[in-house]
Amino acid sequence: MDDLFWLTEAQMERLKPFFPLSHGVPRVDDRRVLSGIIFINRNGLRWRDAPAAYGPPKTLYNRWVRWSRLGVFARILTELAAEGQDVETIMIDATHLKAHRTASSLRGKKGGANASSGEPRAG
């Protein structure tokens, strides 16, 4: 897949100071895992739908959870945003809307809106 996202070496060098120290067993490739996490979040995918190039989905998920609890991602975003011009306003849009496949067929069914008037049906 050539549409995968990969952090550059320069970007990784910039992010390394924020990484927690590894205790005991060395971590798997940080570039691969972080690129996978960004790819999943950018595309709104489930962890299990991660392309194999990023490694096991469980690894991506576990790193996301552990580093989120430690505040690693929050520190990265705060520091990078502080380098911008306006440090008083930080906005991140993480909106992801999902509708069930039957949502479009609810019109006219019991409890739904009346198809002709747009008002709830009388019971």
Buried (B, 14 or more C-beta within 10 A) or exposed (E): EEEEBBBEEEEBEBBEEBBEEEEEEEEEEBBBBBBBBBBBBEEEEEBEEBBEEBBBBEBBBEBBEEBEEEEBBEEBEEEEBEEEEEEEEEEEEEEEEEEEEEEEEEEEEEEEBEEEEEEEEEE
